[in-house]
Amino acid sequence: MPEHVVRNPEFEQTVRDSFARQGLMSTYGALLERVEPGLVDLAVPFADGLTQQAGYFHAGVTTAAADSACGYAALTLMAPGSEVLSVEFKTNLLAPARGERIVARARVVRSGRTITVCQADVYGVDGTRETHCATMVATMIRVDAG
């Protein structure tokens, strides 16, 4: 795993404060499970309102969780006063997302001053069983907060 440069010693609080302001993740009931330099795990508990017609997590929920996890992984390595926006992402849906929750585990592949590339794997979790259900590659951009 690459050694990351932490530009903001308060990165964890910055990420948690930003996450607390995000309406969509709040609507989903999402939780930050891990916030480390270049790494974020985000979990979404199952709810009927988050499903598609066959009862699986909707692909939009899976994609939004991966996108947010990637964005916050990128933010952990950005300078104070930064905010993060998605520029582009590609998601491969590998299996139906099902279980008591999904977990998006994101990591920074390369962090630059402005552009950061991330990768996230999403797992459907049912008890101790995890099923890899999606992979995302995302490009994030640093913007000034405000």
C-alpha angles and dihedrals in degrees: 000000000000120000108247128212111231107212096177118050087197093054095127094054090043090054094044092048091049092046090052089058094051109105098194095054089046090052089052092049089237123174133201106234099175133018115179132143105296094353133092131168117196124186130200117195119222117265129166090236091063097057137099124225096286094050099257123125106278114255087238090061092047092048094045091051092050092046093051093046090051092048093051093045086055092047091056088070099042126102122261112279092037131129126187133227131183115249100177141341140181122205127195112199106211105175138354110289105235141144138076090309145349123235124204112202111194131186135181113248095185130357121201133173092268110005126050127185117209139178128207133189118200122207132192106224123206111170105307094337118101125191119195102230106164145012125201133190111196140181116213130190129211116230131175112269115239 
